[in-house]
Amino acid sequence: MASHHRLLRLAQVLDKTGLKRSQIYSYMKEEQFPKSIKIGPSSVAWLESEIDEWINQKLNNR
């Protein structure tokens, strides 16, 4: 059975997390945020499941 992976573009990740672009890249550098996936020569995306998991961790830690 194939699992369904939804990819989110940067604008969707910004909207979903409330973070700014610079914060996302800073967190990624510090390994505090899911890594992006290269989907084209100049395109990246994130796995929605990993973003949801990151949000849930933040909720659990508050």
C-alpha positions in Angstrom: 0.0 0.0 0.0 1.5 3.3 -1.1 1.5 6.1 1.5 0.3 9.5 0.5 2.8 12.3 1.0 1.5 15.8 0.5 4.2 18.4 -0.3 3.8 22.0 0.9 5.5 24.9 -0.9 7.2 27.7 1.1 4.1 30.0 1.1 2.0 27.2 2.5 4.6 26.4 5.2 4.7 30.1 6.2 0.9 30.2 6.4 0.6 27.0 8.3 3.4 27.7 10.9 3.1 31.5 11.2 6.9 31.7 10.8 8.8 34.0 8.6 11.0 32.7 5.7 14.2 33.7 7.5 13.1 31.9 10.7 12.4 28.7 8.8 15.8 28.7 7.2 17.5 29.6 10.4 15.7 26.7 12.3 16.6 24.3 9.4 20.3 25.3 9.8 20.0 24.6 13.6 18.2 21.3 12.8 15.1 22.6 14.7 12.8 22.4 11.7 12.1 19.7 9.0 14.4 19.8 6.0 13.1 20.8 2.7 13.0 18.5 -0.3 14.4 19.6 -3.7 11.6 19.1 -6.2 13.1 21.0 -9.1 16.1 23.1 -10.2 14.9 26.0 -8.1 12.0 24.6 -6.2 11.8 23.1 -2.7 8.9 21.7 -0.7 8.3 20.2 2.8 6.4 17.1 3.7 3.1 18.2 5.3 3.3 15.3 7.8 6.7 16.6 9.1 5.4 20.1 9.4 2.3 18.8 11.3 4.6 16.8 13.6 6.8 19.9 14.2 3.6 21.9 15.1 2.5 19.1 17.5 5.9 19.1 19.2 5.6 22.9 19.8 2.1 22.4 21.2 3.2 19.6 23.5 6.2 21.7 24.8 4.2 24.8 25.7 
